[in-house]
Amino acid sequence: MTNREFVRLARQAYSELPIQVIQRLENVDVVVEEWPGPDDEDLVGHDGTLFGLYTGVPLTEREGGDPMLPDRIAIYRQPILRSCSSRTEAEREIKITLWHEIGHYLGLSEEVLHKLGYG
């Protein structure tokens, strides 16, 4: 799958978010990157992969005023593609990963996200 197709699928997953969630997303950049950076190695999951990463201050932890820099959600293309055996599987993983990282932005824990099916 080309980078262009992957980005299109990420945009599609974003557009499928409930309007109530989209309205809460302020000052957040969502980007597609090939791989996690070297500083992200300690965040790699138990299965050796990191599909996405939220960087910022969750809404539930903010204390007045708007943040200066945007929060950031990165979706990692290569780990997702290497773990999926079909386009359908990749589409599903992109959506789950995006929604998982948005959940962190909203202040949801790993435990809650797993219970919701976005783990």
C-alpha positions in Angstrom: 0.0 0.0 0.0 1.4 3.4 -1.0 1.8 6.2 1.5 -0.9 8.1 -0.4 -3.4 5.3 0.1 -2.5 4.9 3.7 -3.0 8.7 4.4 -6.3 8.5 2.6 -7.4 5.6 4.8 -6.3 7.6 7.9 -8.3 10.6 6.7 -11.3 8.3 6.1 -11.0 6.9 9.7 -10.9 10.5 11.0 -14.0 11.5 9.0 -15.9 8.5 10.6 -15.4 9.8 14.1 -18.6 10.8 15.9 -19.2 14.6 15.5 -19.1 15.0 19.3 -15.5 13.7 19.3 -14.4 15.8 16.3 -15.8 19.0 18.0 -13.6 18.3 21.1 -10.4 18.0 19.0 -8.7 21.4 19.2 -5.1 22.1 18.5 -4.3 18.5 17.5 -2.1 17.5 14.5 -2.7 14.0 13.1 0.2 12.8 11.0 1.3 9.6 9.3 4.9 8.7 9.7 6.8 5.6 8.4 8.3 4.5 11.8 8.4 5.5 15.4 11.5 7.5 16.3 14.4 6.3 18.4 13.1 8.1 21.4 9.9 6.1 21.3 11.5 2.7 21.8 10.5 2.5 25.4 6.9 2.8 24.4 6.8 -0.2 22.1 4.1 -2.6 23.2 4.4 -6.1 24.5 4.3 -7.6 21.0 7.1 -5.4 19.8 5.1 -2.9 17.8 4.0 0.7 18.1 1.2 1.6 15.7 0.5 5.1 17.0 1.5 7.7 19.6 -0.3 10.6 21.3 2.0 13.3 22.5 0.5 16.2 24.5 -1.5 16.9 27.6 -4.8 15.0 27.8 -7.9 17.2 28.1 -8.6 15.8 31.5 -5.2 17.1 32.8 -5.3 20.6 31.4 -5.3 23.5 33.7 -6.7 26.7 32.1 -5.5 28.4 29.0 -4.8 27.0 25.6 -1.6 25.1 25.0 1.0 26.9 22.9 2.0 23.9 20.8 -0.4 21.5 19.2 -0.9 18.1 20.6 0.2 15.4 18.2 -1.1 12.0 17.1 1.2 10.0 14.9 0.1 6.9 13.0 3.0 4.7 12.0 2.6 3.2 8.6 5.2 0.5 8.4 4.4 -1.3 11.7 0.8 -1.4 10.7 1.4 -2.7 7.2 3.9 -5.3 8.5 1.4 -6.7 11.0 -1.6 -6.8 8.6 -2.0 -9.5 5.9 -4.6 -7.6 3.9 -5.9 -4.2 3.0 -9.0 -4.8 5.0 -7.0 -5.7 8.0 -4.8 -2.5 7.6 -7.9 -0.3 7.2 -9.3 -1.7 10.5 -5.9 -1.3 12.3 -5.6 2.3 11.1 -9.1 3.1 12.5 -8.4 1.4 15.8 -5.1 3.1 16.2 -6.4 6.5 15.4 -9.3 6.1 17.7 -7.0 4.7 20.4 -4.7 7.8 20.3 -7.7 10.2 20.2 -8.9 8.3 23.3 -5.6 9.2 25.0 -6.1 12.9 24.0 -9.5 12.8 25.6 -8.0 11.3 28.8 -9.0 7.7 28.5 -6.6 5.1 30.0 -5.3 2.0 28.3 -7.6 -0.2 30.4 -10.7 1.8 29.3 -9.6 1.8 25.7 -9.1 -2.0 25.7 -12.6 -2.4 27.2 -14.0 -0.3 24.4 -12.2 -2.4 21.8 -9.6 0.1 20.9 -6.7 -1.6 22.6 
